[in-house]
Amino acid sequence: MASILQANNLTKNYGDLAAVDDVSFDIQDGEIFSLLGPNGAGKTTTISMLSTLLAPSSGDALINGYSILKDNMQVRKYIGIVPQEIALYDDLTALENLFYWGRLNDLNGQELSQRVHEVLGIIDLTDRARDRIKTFSGGMKRRINIAAGLLHKPKLLFMDEPTVGIDPQSRRMILDMVKELNQQGMSIFYTTHYMEEAQELSDRVGIIDQGKLIAIGTQDELTRQVGENDSIRIETDPTDDLPSIASQLEGFGEISKVMVEADGLTLITKDAEHSLAPIITQAGRAGARIKSIKIIEPNLETVFLHLTGRALRD
C-alpha cells in the first residue's frame, strides 16, 4: 500500500526545548493513524508542521509526494485541517462560516453551495444551518469545525484532539463520523490523549512523549513489544505515604514496576488475577488504605506505562 504521508526526522526547537524531536513515520493511503500522548507531548506541533502552518527546525515530510518545505501550496490542496481550537466566527451562521472557509479553499459558485450542504448533512446539522455559531453547544461547534476541514474533499484529514471538552453524545457522533469518512476512502491523522479513542479508531498508533516518538505499530504489535503484562491500579487514601508504600511493593512477587501517581499506585505484573490477593495483603502491611482496585489487561495503556514509566491520564 502506498504512503500518503512520509515524515522524515521532523524536529521543532524553541530555544533549548525540543517540542518535537527527530520524529519519523508514515501514513498509508486509506489508513487511520493515531498519535497518542499526554498534553504537551508534541502532537499539535507535529500536525502544525505537517500541515505547513509551522516551519520545522529540521527534517521534512512528503504528502502525496510533495514536500512540506518546497511545495507547501501543493500540499495544502490534498489536506484538510481540524484544529484543536474552534476556528469559527461566533456571530456568523453555520452556513456563513462554511461559505467563508470554502472560498479560502478556492471553492465558488454552485460547487461551493453543493459542498456546504453536503458537509452539513455529514455532520447532521442541516437543520441548524442558519443559526449563529454562538447559539451552538460545544459539541456542535466541534462538528462545524470538522465540516470546514472537509469542504474541499481532502485526501488526508488532520484531526487534532477533536473531542476535547465535549459531551459523550457529541463525542460518540464524531468517532462514528471519523470511521465513516475513512470507510469512504479518506486517510486520517488523528491525535488524542484518550487511550480508548486510539484503541477504537486506529489501524496503527504512534506513541509520543516529551517530543519523541517512542513506539509505532498496530495495537497487537505494540502490546507484543512490552510483553503480555497486566496493570493493577490501586486508589488509596489521600493521606497515605505513597513513596513508602511503593518502595515496599517494589520487587514483591511478580511486580516488575511500581508507579506513584496523585491518588494511588499503578503496578505492572505478569498475572494480575494470580497476584492480586498477595499484593493487597502486602500493600496493607505497607500502610495503604485501599479505596479501590482495578485490573487493566494488556492494551495501549499498559504499553504507555511500560514505555514511559507513567500513566496516560486525561
N, C-alpha and C positions, 0 to 999 in steps of 0.2 A: 504494500500500500504506500502511496506517495505521501510525502510530508507537505502539509500546508504551511507549517512554520518550523524553522530551524534557528534556535538561539545558540550563539557561539561565544562563550566566555564573557557574557554581559556583566559589566561592573558599573556601579554608580557610587562615587565617593562624595561625601560632604566633609571637606577637611580631612581629619583623621578617621572619620566614620565611614565604613563601607556599608551603605544601606543595602546594596546588592553586590555580592562578592563572587565573581567568576562563575556565573551560572550558565550552564549549557543543557539544553533539552530540545526535543522536537515534539510536534503535534501532528498526528496522522490525519489525512483528509477524512472527514466524517466522524471524528472522534470527539468525545467529551473528555477533556483533560482538566483535572482539578489541581490547583496549587493550594495545599493545606498548610496552615501555620498560624501562630498566635498573632495578635495585633502587634504591629511594629516589626514583623519578620522580614518585610521587603516585598510583599505581594503587590501592593499598589504601585510601588516604584517600578517593579518588573513590568506590569501592564502599561504604565506610563511610557516606558522606553519602547516597548514593542509596538505601541500604537502611535509612535512618533511624536508624542506630546512632550517628551523629555529626552534630551540627548544623553547617551551613555558616556561615562568617563572612558571606557574602553570596551572592545567587543563589538559584535554586530549581530544581526538576525536577518533571515530571509523569510518573507511572507509571500507565498505564491511565486517564489523565485526572485522577488525584488528586495533589495537591501533597504533596511530602515534608515541607513545613513545616507545612501546615494540616491535612492528612488522613493523618497517619502511620499510624494504626490501619487505615485502609482500604488504604493502600499495602501493608502487611505481609500482607494477605490474598492479594495477587497475586504476591508474590516469594518465592523460595527463596534461601538463602544457603549457599554452601560456602566457609567461611573458609580462609585460608592456614594458620592454626594448627589443629591437630586439636582439635575440640571434643567430646571423648568422655571417658567415665569408665572408666579402666583396669580397675577392679575389678568392673565390671558386664559382663554378656554383651552380644553384639551385639543380641540381642532386647531386653534391658532398656534399653539405650541408645536404641534406636529407639522403644520404647514411651514412654520419658520425653520425647523430643523431639516425638513425635506428640501427646502430651497438651498440650504447650506450644503446639501449633498447633491446639488445640481439636478434636482427633480423639479419639474414645472408642469403647468397645464393639466391636462386630463390624466397624464401618468401620475402626477403627484396626488391629485384628488383621489384617484382609484386606490393608490397605495396607502394613503392615510386611512381610508375606510377599511381596507383590508387589515391593517395592523390593529385598528380599534376592535375589529372582530376577533383577532388572535388573542388579545388581552381581555376580551369580554367587557369592554367599556363603551360600546356603541351608544348605549342609552344615556351616557353622561358626557357625550362629545361636546356639547355646547355649554357645559358648566365650567366655571372658573376653577383653576387648579387649587386655589386657596380653600375651596369647599371640600376637597378630597381628603380621605384618610391617608395615613402614611403608606399603607399597602397599595392603595390606588395610585398614589404618586409614583411608587416604585414601578408599577405596571406601565404607566405612561412613559417613564424613563426608559423602560425596556423597548417600548414601541418605537421611540425615537431612534434607537440603535438599529432597528430592523427595517427602516423605511427603504433603504437602497438595496435590500436583499444581499447582505454581505456574505462572503464565503466563510469568513471566520468572525465569530462574535466574542468579544471580550466582555466578561461579566465580573465586576469587582464587588464581591460581597453583596449581592443584590437583595438579600433577605434580612439584612441587619435592621433591627428595631421595628419589625412589623408583626402583626398578629398572626397566629398559627394558620388561619384560613387563607390569608393572602400568601403566606409562605408556601403552603401546600399548592396553591394555584401556580405560583412561579416555578416551583420544582417540576410540576407536571408540564408546564409550558416549555421549560428547557428540554425535557425529554422529547416532547412533540417536535420542537424545532430540529432537534438532532435526527429524529426519525425521518424528517423531510430532507435530510442531507446536509444540514449546516454543521460545520465544525465549531466547537465551543471551548473557550478557555475560561474556566470558572475558578475564581478564588474564594476561599472561605476559611473561617476558623471553627466552623461547625463540623465535627467529625462525621456526624450522621448524614450530612448533605453530601460530603465527598464519597461516603460509602454507597449511598443510593444512586448517585448520578454517574460516577466516573468509570470510563474504560481503563484509564490509568491515572495515578496520583503521583504528584511530586510533593515531597515534604520539605518545607523551607523553615529555617530558624536562624535568627540573627544574620540574615542576608545570605546564608549559604544553603544551597540545595543539597540536602544530606541523604536523600533516597528518592528513587523513582521506580515505578513499575505498576503492574496490576495489584489489586489488593491481596491476591494469593501470593504473588511474588514477594511483596513487602512483608507479609506475615512469615514467609519461609526464611527471609533474611535474618529475622531475630529469633526464630525458633518457635515452637508451639508452647509458649508460656501464657499463663493467666496473670491477671492482676487482681489484687484484693484491695478494695477501697474502704478504709476504716475512718468513720467520723467520730471524733472524741469530744469530750467536754472542753470548752474554750480555755479553761484554766490549766489543762494538762501540760506537763513538761514534755513537749513532743520530741525535742532533740534527745533527751534522756531515754525516752521510750524507744525511739528509733535505734539508738546505739545498742539497746538490749535485745532488739529483734534482728539486727544485722547478723547474717550467717546462721540464724536459728533454723533448724530443719532444712527445708528445701528453698528457703528465701534467698534469692540472689541479689535483690536490691530493695532498699527502703528509701522512700522519698517523703520528706516533710513538706506539708502544704499548710495553708492558712487555717484549715479547720480539721485537720487529721493527717492520716498517713496513707500512702499508696505502696503496696508491697508487690514485688514480682516473684512468682513461684511457679514450679513445674506443674503442680496438680493442686489447684485451689481447693477442690472439694475434699481431697485427702488431707490437705494441710490445715484446713480451716480450724478444726477443733483445737489442736495444739497451739496454733497461732493465737487464738482467742485467750487461751489459758496463759500463755507467755506474756501477751500484751497486758492482761490483768495483773500479773505479778509485777510487771514493769511500772504499774501505776496508771494505766489507761482506763478511763471511764468511758466505755464504748457506747455511743448513741445509735449507730447504725453500721452495717457491713454490707458491701456489695461485691459480688464476684463478676469480673469482666473477662469474658473469654477472648482468645486472640482476635484482634481486629486492628483497625488503624490507630485506635487509642493506645493499645499496648505497644504497637510499633513506635509511636511517637515517644512513649515513656522510655523505651529501651534506647532509642537513638539520642534523645536529648537529656534524659535523666530527670524530666519533669512532666507533669500532666498538661494536656491541652485543655484549657478551661475557657468557657465563653467570656 
